[in-house]
């Protein structure tokens, strides 16, 4: 029986000359893979336009747990995202967020809080007028709470080091540990106060933002072995000043 699903497009992979495979994070079944026909017809071009990073879709599909690949029916946009794809900054951010989510989320199970967080964040990015250059930093920090790797901010004390492996602040460096020195640890504490509503108030130059991005990605890699080489961070680093 067909059911109605909402989903966020994570990535598109060429399958053969006629079809692509699209990975979508859905509201009812987690990450699912769908076979989507290519082509040069108006309907095919319309389908391709709906498969951009972080597109929000609504569609019908018959989900059978034993299957690995599904077909979408009556596909439509759940929300129009013109600003994200017209603005080069927002577009680069969307590419990065979708790439990172593709590497970090693999579960085929429902997680409504995580889905709502991602969907809400996409809509906020679409409507954001200021602060988009900080969006990915804010998104990554708060995504950690849904992945079980949120830093323990309560353990912070002035002058603390940050233990990357344990996700806690410590008063002195531990031999053999992956630690951030106090100046960088203070930035982690600062980021805990960043929200999607106030991120435009945080002022960072290119070097500061790039260093934060490298640090957060390194933190994610320590806690998730599936994160391999990411291509989109290099684009972000060149784009923002």
Backbone as CSV, one residue per row, in Angstrom:
resi,resn,N_x,N_y,N_z,CA_x,CA_y,CA_z,C_x,C_y,C_z
1,UNK,0.840,-1.192,0.000,0.000,0.000,0.000,0.881,1.249,0.000
2,UNK,0.559,2.185,-0.861,1.315,3.419,-0.923,1.055,4.268,0.317
3,UNK,2.099,4.944,0.771,1.958,5.868,1.876,2.571,7.200,1.483
4,UNK,2.097,8.259,2.108,2.603,9.595,1.828,3.789,9.882,2.728
5,UNK,4.891,10.305,2.114,6.119,10.594,2.842,6.563,12.018,2.575
6,UNK,7.222,12.596,3.559,7.949,13.847,3.378,9.422,13.523,3.486
7,UNK,10.247,14.268,2.738,11.662,13.941,2.758,12.555,15.106,2.394
8,UNK,13.833,14.965,2.780,14.879,15.935,2.464,15.892,15.247,1.555
9,UNK,16.153,15.815,0.395,17.103,15.221,-0.545,18.519,15.366,0.006
10,UNK,19.229,14.235,0.107,20.611,14.246,0.583,21.605,14.244,-0.562
11,UNK,21.456,13.317,-1.504,22.355,13.317,-2.658,21.769,12.516,-3.806
12,UNK,22.367,12.695,-4.957,21.945,12.011,-6.182,23.162,11.325,-6.781
13,UNK,23.026,10.044,-7.109,24.115,9.260,-7.682,23.661,8.685,-9.018
14,UNK,24.495,8.837,-10.037,24.167,8.276,-11.342,24.174,6.743,-11.252
15,UNK,23.092,6.131,-11.662,22.958,4.668,-11.599,23.273,4.039,-12.955
16,UNK,22.650,4.542,-14.000,22.940,4.123,-15.365,22.497,5.244,-16.299
17,UNK,22.464,4.974,-17.593,22.122,6.025,-18.551,20.668,6.480,-18.433
18,UNK,19.850,5.681,-17.796,18.424,5.998,-17.719,17.945,6.422,-16.340
19,UNK,18.715,6.092,-15.303,18.221,6.323,-13.951,19.302,6.855,-13.010
20,UNK,18.858,7.613,-12.041,19.686,8.026,-10.917,19.145,7.371,-9.648
21,UNK,20.013,7.270,-8.652,19.569,6.865,-7.327,19.630,8.089,-6.429
22,UNK,18.515,8.388,-5.788,18.414,9.553,-4.910,18.246,9.065,-3.475
23,UNK,19.106,9.558,-2.586,18.997,9.232,-1.163,18.237,10.359,-0.481
24,UNK,17.191,9.977,0.218,16.294,10.939,0.849,16.099,10.567,2.311
25,UNK,16.212,11.575,3.174,15.898,11.345,4.587,14.415,11.619,4.786
26,UNK,13.670,10.577,5.120,12.211,10.670,5.186,11.729,10.805,6.624
27,UNK,10.511,11.291,6.755,9.933,11.502,8.082,9.471,10.209,8.744
28,UNK,9.242,9.147,7.956,8.665,7.931,8.535,9.602,6.725,8.516
29,UNK,10.637,6.763,7.668,11.487,5.575,7.529,12.980,5.887,7.497
30,UNK,13.376,7.080,7.912,14.793,7.409,7.881,15.310,7.527,6.454
31,UNK,16.546,7.103,6.232,17.167,7.236,4.911,16.695,6.114,3.998
32,UNK,16.156,6.493,2.837,15.724,5.530,1.828,16.335,5.903,0.480
33,UNK,16.476,4.903,-0.389,17.026,5.111,-1.732,15.921,4.934,-2.759
34,UNK,15.867,5.847,-3.716,14.818,5.829,-4.730,15.423,5.866,-6.129
35,UNK,14.829,5.108,-7.014,15.232,5.099,-8.415,14.424,6.165,-9.144
36,UNK,15.130,7.115,-9.776,14.464,8.229,-10.455,14.943,8.277,-11.895
37,UNK,13.996,8.240,-12.812,14.325,8.217,-14.236,14.919,9.545,-14.685
38,UNK,15.942,9.453,-15.551,16.514,10.628,-16.195,15.786,10.864,-17.521
39,UNK,16.263,11.835,-18.263,15.674,12.102,-19.564,15.709,13.575,-19.894
40,UNK,15.248,13.899,-21.090,15.247,15.278,-21.548,13.845,15.816,-21.762
41,UNK,12.850,15.059,-21.343,11.473,15.520,-21.468,11.205,16.596,-20.416
42,UNK,10.167,17.414,-20.607,9.833,18.430,-19.591,9.605,17.829,-18.203
43,UNK,8.963,16.667,-18.137,8.707,16.048,-16.832,10.008,15.583,-16.176
44,UNK,10.950,15.070,-16.995,12.240,14.639,-16.454,13.038,15.833,-15.946
45,UNK,13.021,16.929,-16.689,13.730,18.131,-16.234,13.119,18.669,-14.943
46,UNK,11.811,18.559,-14.823,11.148,19.007,-13.604,11.549,18.132,-12.418
47,UNK,11.652,16.819,-12.645,12.085,15.921,-11.583,13.511,16.247,-11.144
48,UNK,14.387,16.484,-12.120,15.776,16.816,-11.787,15.873,18.103,-10.969
49,UNK,15.018,19.062,-11.283,15.023,20.331,-10.559,14.594,20.154,-9.109
50,UNK,13.860,19.091,-8.835,13.413,18.825,-7.471,14.418,18.000,-6.674
51,UNK,15.529,17.596,-7.311,16.512,16.736,-6.652,17.777,17.485,-6.253
52,UNK,17.666,18.788,-6.055,18.798,19.572,-5.610,19.039,19.351,-4.118
53,UNK,20.263,19.601,-3.634,20.564,19.366,-2.219,19.599,20.075,-1.277
54,UNK,19.063,19.322,-0.323,18.150,19.781,0.720,16.750,20.129,0.210
55,UNK,16.420,19.763,-1.028,15.050,19.958,-1.487,14.088,19.251,-0.544
56,UNK,12.966,19.894,-0.258,11.942,19.326,0.622,10.799,18.813,-0.248
57,UNK,10.567,17.512,-0.186,9.608,16.862,-1.078,8.485,16.195,-0.309
58,UNK,7.411,15.959,-1.041,6.316,15.113,-0.569,5.979,14.171,-1.718
59,UNK,5.775,12.896,-1.412,5.556,11.922,-2.478,4.897,10.669,-1.916
60,UNK,4.499,9.798,-2.836,3.921,8.507,-2.467,4.926,7.408,-2.801
61,UNK,4.941,6.369,-1.969,5.786,5.216,-2.260,5.301,4.018,-1.461
62,UNK,5.571,2.845,-1.991,5.230,1.601,-1.313,6.492,1.084,-0.625
63,UNK,6.560,1.250,0.685,7.770,0.916,1.437,7.660,-0.501,1.998
64,UNK,8.526,-1.373,1.491,8.603,-2.757,1.958,9.958,-2.933,2.624
65,UNK,10.008,-3.301,3.907,11.278,-3.338,4.645,12.379,-4.157,3.992
66,UNK,12.018,-5.199,3.263,13.043,-6.076,2.687,13.695,-5.501,1.433
67,UNK,13.139,-4.423,0.904,13.683,-3.842,-0.327,14.749,-2.799,-0.028
68,UNK,15.646,-2.592,-0.998,16.694,-1.582,-0.861,16.461,-0.364,-1.751
69,UNK,15.608,-0.501,-2.739,15.411,0.556,-3.716,13.917,0.709,-3.982
70,UNK,13.459,1.966,-4.008,12.037,2.233,-4.135,11.770,3.188,-5.301
71,UNK,10.493,3.337,-5.596,10.055,4.239,-6.662,9.113,5.269,-6.056
72,UNK,9.288,6.527,-6.462,8.416,7.603,-5.987,7.277,7.829,-6.965
73,UNK,6.111,8.163,-6.421,4.945,8.503,-7.227,4.386,9.837,-6.742
74,UNK,3.780,10.568,-7.669,3.137,11.853,-7.331,4.082,12.763,-6.556
75,UNK,5.295,12.859,-7.030,6.301,13.677,-6.355,5.992,15.161,-6.542
76,UNK,6.165,15.921,-5.466,5.906,17.355,-5.498,6.769,18.044,-4.452
77,UNK,6.968,19.334,-4.636,7.719,20.105,-3.656,6.851,20.356,-2.425
78,UNK,7.408,20.090,-1.256,6.697,20.439,-0.029,6.831,21.930,0.247
79,UNK,7.985,22.514,-0.178,8.226,23.944,-0.025,9.099,24.404,-1.188
80,UNK,8.849,25.601,-1.672,9.694,26.192,-2.697,10.956,26.756,-2.040
81,UNK,12.120,26.462,-2.621,13.385,26.916,-2.045,14.177,27.750,-3.047
82,UNK,13.571,28.762,-3.575,14.229,29.578,-4.586,15.451,30.315,-4.082
83,UNK,15.394,30.836,-2.862,16.505,31.628,-2.328,17.758,30.786,-2.145
84,UNK,17.612,29.557,-1.662,18.776,28.703,-1.423,19.553,28.446,-2.704
85,UNK,18.855,28.244,-3.811,19.536,27.877,-5.053,19.924,29.083,-5.891
86,UNK,19.385,30.254,-5.578,19.761,31.467,-6.305,20.919,32.196,-5.646
87,UNK,21.060,32.048,-4.345,22.107,32.728,-3.585,23.339,31.829,-3.503
88,UNK,24.510,32.260,-4.006,25.692,31.393,-4.015,26.149,30.977,-2.619
89,UNK,25.994,31.841,-1.629,26.377,31.491,-0.264,25.460,30.401,0.276
90,UNK,24.159,30.601,0.169,23.204,29.613,0.657,23.335,28.295,-0.101
91,UNK,23.600,28.389,-1.396,23.744,27.175,-2.205,24.957,26.361,-1.748
92,UNK,26.080,27.041,-1.472,27.270,26.348,-0.991,27.025,25.719,0.372
93,UNK,26.311,26.431,1.237,25.966,25.895,2.553,25.086,24.662,2.404
94,UNK,24.100,24.722,1.508,23.209,23.580,1.294,23.973,22.365,0.787
95,UNK,24.928,22.580,-0.117,25.745,21.477,-0.623,26.527,20.816,0.507
96,UNK,27.101,21.648,1.386,27.886,21.108,2.494,27.000,20.337,3.471
97,UNK,25.879,20.930,3.866,24.996,20.282,4.837,24.478,18.959,4.296
98,UNK,24.070,18.937,3.036,23.548,17.692,2.462,24.643,16.634,2.361
99,UNK,25.875,17.059,2.016,26.972,16.095,1.932,27.288,15.517,3.304
100,UNK,27.328,16.370,4.320,27.639,15.872,5.650,26.535,14.937,6.162
101,UNK,25.282,15.294,5.930,24.180,14.434,6.362,24.239,13.082,5.654
102,UNK,24.653,13.076,4.395,24.781,11.821,3.650,25.795,10.891,4.299
103,UNK,26.818,11.481,4.927,27.869,10.688,5.561,27.520,10.278,6.991
104,UNK,26.649,11.031,7.643,26.426,10.802,9.074,25.129,10.074,9.399
105,UNK,24.133,10.153,8.529,22.840,9.535,8.831,22.610,8.377,7.867
106,UNK,22.469,7.182,8.410,22.267,5.994,7.587,21.086,5.148,8.062
107,UNK,20.538,5.477,9.212,19.511,4.631,9.815,18.218,4.632,9.013
108,UNK,17.684,3.447,8.830,16.380,3.299,8.177,15.309,3.132,9.256
109,UNK,15.177,4.170,10.047,14.169,4.149,11.098,13.684,5.560,11.354
110,UNK,12.487,5.666,11.861,11.886,6.974,12.082,12.565,7.700,13.240
111,UNK,12.830,8.990,13.006,13.368,9.862,14.044,12.757,11.241,13.814
112,UNK,11.543,11.415,14.321,10.799,12.648,14.071,11.528,13.888,14.569
113,UNK,12.121,13.901,15.778,12.841,15.115,16.206,13.968,15.509,15.258
114,UNK,14.730,14.526,14.776,15.822,14.832,13.842,15.263,15.343,12.523
115,UNK,14.217,14.703,12.016,13.639,15.157,10.753,13.136,16.593,10.878
116,UNK,12.450,16.900,11.971,11.927,18.252,12.157,13.045,19.269,12.287
117,UNK,14.132,18.885,12.958,15.280,19.792,13.079,15.830,20.128,11.700
118,UNK,16.038,19.110,10.858,16.609,19.344,9.528,15.644,20.154,8.669
119,UNK,14.381,19.767,8.662,13.388,20.477,7.846,13.276,21.941,8.276
120,UNK,13.200,22.177,9.577,13.101,23.549,10.082,14.337,24.358,9.731
121,UNK,15.526,23.739,9.837,16.767,24.435,9.508,16.808,24.832,8.037
122,UNK,16.348,23.949,7.164,16.329,24.263,5.727,15.431,25.465,5.460
123,UNK,14.259,25.493,6.072,13.334,26.612,5.863,13.902,27.909,6.439
124,UNK,14.607,27.815,7.547,15.241,29.007,8.104,16.330,29.529,7.177
125,UNK,17.119,28.620,6.591,18.139,29.038,5.634,17.497,29.702,4.423
126,UNK,16.412,29.150,3.954,15.709,29.727,2.802,15.277,31.166,3.070
127,UNK,14.801,31.440,4.268,14.244,32.757,4.580,15.235,33.702,5.257
128,UNK,16.461,33.245,5.458,17.463,34.037,6.165,17.948,35.203,5.313
129,UNK,17.996,36.368,5.923,18.494,37.561,5.226,19.922,37.912,5.628
130,UNK,20.295,37.566,6.848,21.630,37.881,7.335,22.176,36.675,8.095
131,UNK,23.487,36.479,8.001,24.135,35.455,8.800,24.280,34.100,8.156
132,UNK,23.973,33.971,6.868,24.047,32.665,6.217,25.457,32.079,6.248
133,UNK,26.474,32.930,6.333,27.861,32.446,6.373,28.153,31.664,7.644
134,UNK,27.336,31.854,8.688,27.515,31.110,9.933,26.558,29.932,10.055
135,UNK,25.677,29.767,9.089,24.611,28.775,9.227,25.157,27.367,9.434
136,UNK,26.147,26.972,8.618,26.645,25.599,8.702,27.327,25.319,10.034
137,UNK,27.990,26.342,10.611,28.624,26.180,11.920,27.556,25.921,12.980
138,UNK,26.507,26.731,12.965,25.406,26.579,13.905,24.708,25.231,13.721
139,UNK,24.468,24.867,12.475,23.782,23.609,12.174,24.572,22.418,12.708
140,UNK,25.873,22.392,12.433,26.701,21.277,12.879,26.731,21.166,14.398
141,UNK,26.853,22.313,15.066,26.927,22.262,16.522,25.662,21.643,17.103
142,UNK,24.496,22.081,16.642,23.237,21.613,17.222,22.819,20.239,16.692
143,UNK,23.298,19.863,15.501,23.031,18.513,15.002,23.633,17.469,15.940
144,UNK,24.750,17.814,16.580,25.399,16.875,17.481,24.487,16.339,18.562
145,UNK,23.541,17.156,19.023,22.613,16.715,20.065,21.753,15.557,19.582
146,UNK,21.381,15.565,18.297,20.531,14.509,17.744,21.333,13.251,17.419
147,UNK,22.648,13.409,17.273,23.513,12.268,16.965,24.174,11.696,18.210
148,UNK,23.904,12.303,19.360,24.477,11.815,20.604,25.919,12.221,20.831
149,UNK,26.382,13.289,20.173,27.780,13.715,20.326,27.876,15.188,20.729
150,UNK,26.841,15.716,21.325,26.851,17.114,21.739,27.883,17.324,22.848
151,UNK,28.748,18.340,22.743,29.717,18.605,23.816,29.022,18.880,25.147
152,UNK,29.638,18.447,26.223,29.108,18.680,27.567,29.518,20.080,28.015
153,UNK,28.689,21.056,27.687,29.009,22.447,27.971,29.045,22.714,29.472
154,UNK,28.280,21.962,30.246,28.235,22.183,31.692,29.586,21.936,32.351
155,UNK,30.445,21.173,31.688,31.755,20.874,32.277,32.781,21.978,32.020
156,UNK,32.377,23.026,31.293,33.327,24.088,30.959,33.656,24.957,32.167
157,UNK,34.934,25.253,32.330,35.424,26.236,33.289,36.453,27.089,32.557
158,UNK,36.572,28.329,32.937,37.542,29.205,32.283,38.932,28.578,32.345
159,UNK,39.598,28.511,31.190,40.918,27.899,31.105,40.905,26.411,30.820
160,UNK,39.702,25.849,30.621,39.600,24.409,30.346,40.166,24.055,28.985
161,UNK,40.571,22.805,28.854,40.870,22.185,27.573,39.632,21.398,27.156
162,UNK,39.496,21.154,25.830,38.351,20.362,25.374,38.827,19.003,24.890
163,UNK,38.314,17.955,25.524,38.643,16.584,25.157,37.751,16.167,23.995
164,UNK,38.312,16.106,22.794,37.539,15.799,21.589,36.925,14.400,21.639
165,UNK,37.645,13.447,22.199,37.146,12.080,22.234,35.992,11.938,23.217
166,UNK,36.128,12.541,24.387,35.092,12.410,25.401,33.982,13.431,25.294
167,UNK,34.211,14.509,24.531,33.201,15.545,24.390,33.013,16.373,25.648
168,UNK,34.037,16.424,26.508,33.951,17.163,27.761,35.131,18.115,27.899
169,UNK,34.971,19.079,28.783,36.048,20.016,29.088,36.819,19.494,30.296
170,UNK,38.136,19.581,30.222,38.994,19.091,31.305,39.926,20.212,31.737
171,UNK,40.394,20.125,32.968,41.176,21.206,33.539,42.651,21.172,33.148
172,UNK,43.137,19.997,32.726,44.540,19.887,32.326,44.661,18.853,31.217
173,UNK,45.638,18.998,30.322,45.785,18.057,29.210,46.127,16.654,29.695
174,UNK,45.590,15.667,28.975,45.832,14.262,29.287,46.740,13.691,28.204
175,UNK,47.773,12.991,28.608,48.720,12.425,27.644,48.004,11.506,26.669
176,UNK,48.287,11.698,25.396,47.711,10.847,24.366,46.309,11.222,23.951
177,UNK,45.740,12.248,24.574,44.374,12.631,24.247,44.322,13.583,23.057
178,UNK,43.169,13.652,22.430,42.926,14.603,21.341,42.265,15.820,21.969
179,UNK,43.075,16.847,22.259,42.601,17.974,23.049,42.707,19.292,22.297
180,UNK,41.746,20.168,22.561,41.827,21.541,22.071,42.335,22.415,23.204
181,UNK,43.289,23.309,22.930,43.806,24.196,23.978,42.731,25.182,24.437
182,UNK,42.964,25.864,25.552,41.934,26.735,26.136,41.332,27.764,25.188
183,UNK,42.136,28.384,24.334,41.574,29.394,23.426,40.541,28.772,22.484
184,UNK,40.842,27.590,21.949,39.896,26.916,21.063,38.725,26.341,21.850
185,UNK,38.998,25.867,23.065,37.917,25.336,23.905,36.911,26.435,24.229
186,UNK,37.400,27.659,24.404,36.510,28.784,24.688,35.567,29.042,23.515
187,UNK,36.048,28.784,22.287,35.203,28.957,21.099,34.061,27.939,21.099
188,UNK,34.357,26.698,21.522,33.300,25.690,21.622,32.215,26.162,22.574
189,UNK,32.608,26.718,23.696,31.651,27.274,24.652,30.854,28.403,24.015
190,UNK,31.544,29.257,23.253,30.872,30.373,22.577,29.819,29.865,21.601
191,UNK,30.155,28.829,20.843,29.228,28.308,19.841,27.966,27.728,20.471
192,UNK,28.051,27.310,21.719,26.860,26.755,22.383,25.781,27.811,22.560
193,UNK,26.163,29.075,22.475,25.186,30.160,22.613,24.623,30.607,21.268
194,UNK,25.141,30.040,20.177,24.669,30.411,18.850,23.391,29.647,18.504
195,UNK,22.384,30.359,18.036,21.142,29.755,17.565,20.849,30.280,16.165
196,UNK,19.862,29.702,15.507,19.511,30.169,14.168,18.937,31.581,14.191
197,UNK,18.452,32.019,15.337,17.881,33.364,15.414,18.920,34.436,15.737
198,UNK,20.085,34.038,16.303,21.077,35.059,16.656,22.413,34.886,15.939
199,UNK,22.508,33.930,15.014,23.819,33.649,14.405,24.378,34.826,13.618
200,UNK,23.495,35.743,13.186,23.983,36.917,12.454,24.753,37.878,13.358
201,UNK,24.654,37.701,14.672,25.352,38.575,15.611,26.793,38.128,15.851
202,UNK,27.132,36.919,15.419,28.483,36.388,15.623,29.362,36.787,14.447
203,UNK,30.445,37.475,14.735,31.334,37.986,13.696,32.630,37.191,13.683
204,UNK,32.902,36.520,12.564,34.140,35.772,12.404,34.769,36.145,11.065
205,UNK,36.088,36.197,11.043,36.737,36.380,9.748,36.904,35.007,9.082
206,UNK,37.450,35.010,7.866,37.559,33.759,7.114,38.393,32.719,7.856
207,UNK,39.553,33.131,8.370,40.428,32.176,9.054,39.751,31.581,10.287
208,UNK,39.060,32.410,11.057,38.370,31.923,12.253,37.272,30.930,11.890
209,UNK,36.485,31.277,10.883,35.387,30.392,10.486,35.918,29.077,9.918
210,UNK,36.964,29.148,9.101,37.535,27.931,8.533,38.134,27.029,9.610
211,UNK,38.767,27.646,10.603,39.345,26.857,11.698,38.242,26.156,12.490
212,UNK,37.141,26.873,12.725,36.011,26.263,13.432,35.440,25.107,12.633
213,UNK,35.295,25.301,11.318,34.757,24.246,10.469,35.650,23.015,10.496
214,UNK,36.956,23.214,10.373,37.890,22.079,10.423,37.804,21.352,11.758
215,UNK,37.690,22.119,12.836,37.620,21.519,14.167,36.351,20.701,14.344
216,UNK,35.219,21.243,13.906,33.946,20.525,14.072,33.921,19.269,13.213
217,UNK,34.439,19.354,11.984,34.480,18.167,11.132,35.383,17.102,11.748
218,UNK,36.525,17.525,12.299,37.419,16.576,12.970,36.720,15.916,14.151
219,UNK,35.932,16.691,14.874,35.167,16.159,16.012,34.150,15.127,15.532
220,UNK,33.459,15.436,14.454,32.488,14.490,13.899,33.182,13.201,13.451
221,UNK,34.341,13.349,12.836,35.056,12.159,12.353,35.490,11.260,13.523
222,UNK,35.854,11.852,14.630,36.241,11.057,15.789,35.083,10.198,16.293
223,UNK,33.869,10.695,16.082,32.695,10.013,16.623,31.876,9.288,15.560
224,UNK,32.307,9.381,14.314,31.570,8.716,13.233,32.566,8.303,12.153
225,UNK,32.864,7.020,12.107,33.899,6.516,11.197,33.456,6.512,9.740
226,UNK,32.170,6.779,9.464,31.679,6.747,8.081,31.943,8.057,7.337
227,UNK,32.422,9.072,8.039,32.694,10.347,7.370,34.049,10.265,6.677
228,UNK,34.009,10.188,5.386,35.241,10.123,4.606,35.639,11.497,4.123
229,UNK,36.154,11.556,2.907,36.565,12.824,2.321,35.338,13.642,1.924
230,UNK,35.305,14.878,2.349,34.217,15.788,1.998,34.730,16.803,0.986
231,UNK,33.978,17.007,-0.076,34.409,17.933,-1.120,33.941,19.365,-0.885
232,UNK,32.760,19.516,-0.294,32.146,20.835,-0.198,32.821,21.801,0.772
233,UNK,33.514,21.354,1.847,34.161,22.347,2.716,35.143,23.262,2.002
234,UNK,35.845,22.751,0.991,36.787,23.586,0.257,36.075,24.729,-0.455
235,UNK,34.861,24.473,-0.924,34.084,25.526,-1.573,33.708,26.600,-0.564
236,UNK,33.266,26.159,0.621,32.896,27.127,1.667,34.094,27.988,2.067
237,UNK,35.241,27.361,2.185,36.425,28.096,2.651,36.853,29.181,1.671
238,UNK,36.613,28.962,0.397,36.983,29.957,-0.600,35.931,31.031,-0.758
239,UNK,34.702,30.720,-0.367,33.595,31.618,-0.644,33.480,32.752,0.363
240,UNK,33.629,32.424,1.644,33.383,33.411,2.688,34.624,34.255,2.984
241,UNK,34.374,35.517,3.296,35.464,36.420,3.661,35.296,36.848,5.105
